Amino acid sequence: MAIRLTSQEGVQLGMEARPVYWIRVNVWSAALRFQHWANVALIFILSCTGYYIMDPFFGPTAGAEQGTGFLMGWVRVIHFVAAGAWLILGLTRVIGAFTSRDRYLRWPALWPLKDKEDVRNLGRTVQFYGLMRDEAPLYLAHNPLQQLTYTGIYALCAIQMATGLVLYGLNMQDNALWRVVSSPIHWTGIPTIRLIHTMIMFFLWVFVVIHVYLAVRADSLERHGGVSAMINGGVWLRRGAQPVDAPGLE
């Protein structure tokens, strides 16, 4: 049986009753879930192709009897197409942060520290992840540490997009617009931009590993279905629980 509940901010959350102790709350919209998995796919493609461009560790080599073929060309094409799709995805994310009706897509969701209690809850969450506390403040969506981390990741991705555009602009120096876009290379040198671009790629993969570990760990300890929520959109709460970010939930 499905019922509708309203948070303090007037946002309706679809809830599905379950026997006695647990209720299911629809939190993540289809748009947000699409963006999440599109990011996963595009970052994976960009990382694989980018690494090959940096270090072509397989395929025909220069001087081979049959020639080198066009393998590197295809890898670069895939990289550029995926980069274009990632830029469009990033642009829609920025637009959605100011226009979306989904509270979790809007920009306030990226900055949870609105008062002293939020700061205290951030500290409690850090202690929980550091195994210094048995319980963390209950949040329906992302807790303060997660939100701040994702905000930092968004910033890194923006830098990654910018450095990618700078490097891409090197191929079109006869165009005034691309000369302007690639101008930072003339200030810092090509190796510096490439190093920043590469280091962010590795950092994103470190984040992915930690993110998956913490998501599975939280799911195992809190039993809220957070991992599957990025597929079906819903999380589980114990009946009567009062999340910090949805105080009107009953």
CORNOR-V559275 format. One record per residue. N is the residue number from 1. RES is the residue in three letters. PHI is phi in whole degrees, -180 to 180 (none if undefined). PSI is psi in degrees with one decimal (* if undefined). Layout:
((N/RES/PHI/PSI) (N/RES/PHI/PSI))
This chain:
((1/MET/none/129.7) (2/ALA/-100/135.7) (3/ILE/-128/163.7) (4/ARG/-118/132.2) (5/LEU/-125/156.3) (6/THR/-121/132.2) (7/SER/-79/176.0) (8/GLN/-63/-27.0) (9/GLU/-87/6.0) (10/GLY/82/15.1) (11/VAL/-90/127.3) (12/GLN/-83/132.4) (13/LEU/-118/123.2) (14/GLY/-72/129.3) (15/MET/-127/140.6) (16/GLU/-117/120.1) (17/ALA/-68/143.4) (18/ARG/-131/158.0) (19/PRO/-54/122.5) (20/VAL/64/-66.2) (21/TYR/-104/-21.5) (22/TRP/-125/147.7) (23/ILE/-132/148.3) (24/ARG/-105/130.2) (25/VAL/-117/124.9) (26/ASN/-77/115.1) (27/VAL/-114/-53.0) (28/TRP/-91/122.0) (29/SER/-72/163.6) (30/ALA/-61/-36.5) (31/ALA/-64/-43.7) (32/LEU/-67/-41.5) (33/ARG/-65/-38.6) (34/PHE/-62/-45.5) (35/GLN/-62/-40.9) (36/HIS/-59/-52.5) (37/TRP/-74/-29.5) (38/ALA/-66/-39.8) (39/ASN/-61/-44.8) (40/VAL/-58/-49.5) (41/ALA/-64/-45.9) (42/LEU/-69/-40.0) (43/ILE/-65/-37.8) (44/PHE/-63/-48.2) (45/ILE/-63/-45.2) (46/LEU/-65/-38.0) (47/SER/-67/-45.8) (48/CYS/-64/-48.1) (49/THR/-70/-38.0) (50/GLY/-64/-40.1) (51/TYR/-65/-39.4) (52/TYR/-67/-39.1) (53/ILE/-61/-38.8) (54/MET/-71/-39.8) (55/ASP/-143/86.6) (56/PRO/-68/88.6) (57/PHE/-87/0.1) (58/PHE/-150/170.9) (59/GLY/97/179.7) (60/PRO/-64/144.6) (61/THR/-110/159.9) (62/ALA/-60/136.7) (63/GLY/93/-7.4) (64/ALA/-65/152.6) (65/GLU/-61/-38.0) (66/GLN/-84/0.0) (67/GLY/84/176.6) (68/THR/-88/-12.5) (69/GLY/68/-159.7) (70/PHE/-120/26.3) (71/LEU/-59/-48.7) (72/MET/-62/-36.5) (73/GLY/-62/-44.5) (74/TRP/-65/-39.5) (75/VAL/-62/-42.8) (76/ARG/-66/-39.5) (77/VAL/-61/-47.0) (78/ILE/-60/-41.3) (79/HIS/-63/-44.5) (80/PHE/-69/-39.2) (81/VAL/-66/-44.5) (82/ALA/-64/-37.1) (83/ALA/-64/-41.2) (84/GLY/-62/-42.1) (85/ALA/-64/-37.4) (86/TRP/-67/-39.1) (87/LEU/-62/-42.5) (88/ILE/-64/-41.7) (89/LEU/-62/-42.6) (90/GLY/-63/-38.7) (91/LEU/-65/-42.9) (92/THR/-65/-32.5) (93/ARG/-66/-41.4) (94/VAL/-66/-45.5) (95/ILE/-62/-43.7) (96/GLY/-63/-28.6) (97/ALA/-63/-20.7) (98/PHE/-114/-12.5) (99/THR/-122/-18.5) (100/SER/-68/147.2) (101/ARG/-85/-10.6) (102/ASP/-79/116.9) (103/ARG/-59/-28.1) (104/TYR/-86/-5.8) (105/LEU/-99/-12.1) (106/ARG/-84/157.9) (107/TRP/-61/-31.2) (108/PRO/-60/-24.5) (109/ALA/-69/-15.7) (110/LEU/-88/-9.8) (111/TRP/-136/92.2) (112/PRO/-84/-11.6) (113/LEU/-85/79.5) (114/LYS/-99/-16.8) (115/ASP/-154/-179.1) (116/LYS/-64/-34.1) (117/GLU/-66/-35.7) (118/ASP/-63/-40.7) (119/VAL/-65/-41.1) (120/ARG/-64/-40.2) (121/ASN/-66/-31.7) (122/LEU/-62/-46.2) (123/GLY/-62/-41.0) (124/ARG/-65/-37.1) (125/THR/-67/-42.1) (126/VAL/-60/-42.7) (127/GLN/-62/-38.3) (128/PHE/-65/-46.5) (129/TYR/-66/-28.8) (130/GLY/-85/9.8) (131/LEU/63/25.9) (132/MET/-103/0.8) (133/ARG/-147/138.8) (134/ASP/-75/-31.6) (135/GLU/-134/149.8) (136/ALA/-112/158.6) (137/PRO/-56/138.5) (138/LEU/-84/123.5) (139/TYR/-122/138.0) (140/LEU/-68/-42.5) (141/ALA/-106/-129.9) (142/HIS/-83/139.4) (143/ASN/-77/170.5) (144/PRO/-57/-39.4) (145/LEU/-66/-41.7) (146/GLN/-63/-44.2) (147/GLN/-65/-42.6) (148/LEU/-66/-38.7) (149/THR/-63/-45.4) (150/TYR/-66/-33.8) (151/THR/-63/-42.4) (152/GLY/-63/-38.7) (153/ILE/-66/-39.6) (154/TYR/-59/-42.4) (155/ALA/-63/-43.3) (156/LEU/-63/-40.7) (157/CYS/-64/-35.9) (158/ALA/-64/-40.8) (159/ILE/-65/-39.6) (160/GLN/-62/-42.0) (161/MET/-64/-41.7) (162/ALA/-65/-45.8) (163/THR/-66/-33.8) (164/GLY/-64/-42.2) (165/LEU/-65/-37.8) (166/VAL/-62/-46.1) (167/LEU/-67/-39.7) (168/TYR/-63/-35.7) (169/GLY/-65/-17.4) (170/LEU/-63/-26.1) (171/ASN/-80/-7.4) (172/MET/-135/54.2) (173/GLN/-73/-8.1) (174/ASP/-83/-4.4) (175/ASN/-104/127.9) (176/ALA/-62/-40.3) (177/LEU/-62/-46.8) (178/TRP/-70/-27.5) (179/ARG/-64/-38.7) (180/VAL/-68/-44.5) (181/VAL/-60/-41.0) (182/SER/-89/4.9) (183/SER/-59/-32.0) (184/PRO/-56/-26.5) (185/ILE/-64/-33.0) (186/HIS/-73/-16.6) (187/TRP/-89/-39.4) (188/THR/-110/-19.9) (189/GLY/94/151.2) (190/ILE/-62/-44.6) (191/PRO/-57/-36.3) (192/THR/-66/-45.7) (193/ILE/-64/-42.5) (194/ARG/-64/-38.7) (195/LEU/-64/-45.0) (196/ILE/-61/-44.9) (197/HIS/-60/-43.3) (198/THR/-71/-42.9) (199/MET/-65/-37.1) (200/ILE/-65/-38.1) (201/MET/-58/-47.5) (202/PHE/-66/-38.3) (203/PHE/-64/-39.5) (204/LEU/-62/-36.5) (205/TRP/-72/-34.6) (206/VAL/-61/-43.4) (207/PHE/-61/-41.6) (208/VAL/-60/-44.8) (209/VAL/-62/-47.3) (210/ILE/-66/-40.5) (211/HIS/-61/-46.1) (212/VAL/-64/-43.2) (213/TYR/-60/-48.9) (214/LEU/-68/-34.6) (215/ALA/-65/-44.7) (216/VAL/-67/-39.6) (217/ARG/-63/-45.8) (218/ALA/-63/-39.9) (219/ASP/-63/-39.3) (220/SER/-70/-37.3) (221/LEU/-83/-39.3) (222/GLU/-100/-15.0) (223/ARG/57/35.8) (224/HIS/-101/-1.0) (225/GLY/71/32.2) (226/GLY/-65/-33.2) (227/VAL/-69/-50.3) (228/SER/-68/-19.2) (229/ALA/-62/-28.0) (230/MET/-78/0.7) (231/ILE/-110/-48.1) (232/ASN/-104/-8.5) (233/GLY/88/-5.5) (234/GLY/-117/149.1) (235/VAL/-119/163.8) (236/TRP/-110/136.7) (237/LEU/-127/146.7) (238/ARG/-67/138.9) (239/ARG/-60/129.9) (240/GLY/92/-6.6) (241/ALA/-68/147.0) (242/GLN/-121/92.1) (243/PRO/-63/147.9) (244/VAL/-62/-39.1) (245/ASP/-91/6.7) (246/ALA/-146/65.3) (247/PRO/-65/-16.5) (248/GLY/-89/1.8) (249/LEU/-71/130.8) (250/GLU/-129/*))
